[in-house]
Amino acid sequence: MAQNVQTDTATLSQLVTASESAVGNLQVSQATNELLALSIKQQLQIQSMMAAQYRASTLEQGRNAESETQSQTAFSNFIGSGQAYTPQ
C-alpha cells in the first residue's frame, strides 16, 4: 500500500511537470488525460479498500453476534429453569 502511494506520488509529480511544460493542444490534452487516469486509479483503490473494510466489519459483527448468542445459550443452560430445588 505504501509502495503504491510512493509510486503514485512520483507519477503525479511527473505528470504535473509534463502538464506545466505542455506545448500545444495535443500535449495539454494528453497531460490532462494522464492526470485524470491517475485520479481514477486512486479512486478505484480507495473504493476497493473501503469495500474490504466494510466486509471485514460485517464479518466481525457476525462473529460478535454469534458469540453473544452462544454465551446467552450457555448462560441459560447453566441457570436452567430456576426450578432446581423442589421442596417435598
Residue, then its C-alpha position, 0 to 999 in steps of 0.5 A: m500500500a505504501q509502495n503504491v502511494q510512493t509510486d503514485t506520488a512520483t507519477l503525479s509529480q511527473l505528470v504535473t511537470a509534463s502538464e506545466s511544460a505542455v506545448g500545444n493542444l495535443q500535449v495539454s490534452q494528453a497531460t490532462n488525460e494522464l492526470l485524470a487516469l491517475s485520479i481514477k486509479q486512486q479512486l478505484q483503490i480507495q473504493s476497493m479498500m473501503a469495500a474490504q473494510y466494510r466486509a471485514s466489519t460485517l464479518e466481525q459483527g457476525r462473529n460478535a453476534e454469534s458469540e453473544t448468542q452462544s454465551q446467552t445459550a450457555f448462560s441459560n443452560f447453566i441457570g436452567s429453569g430456576q426450578a432446581y430445588t423442589p421442596q417435598 
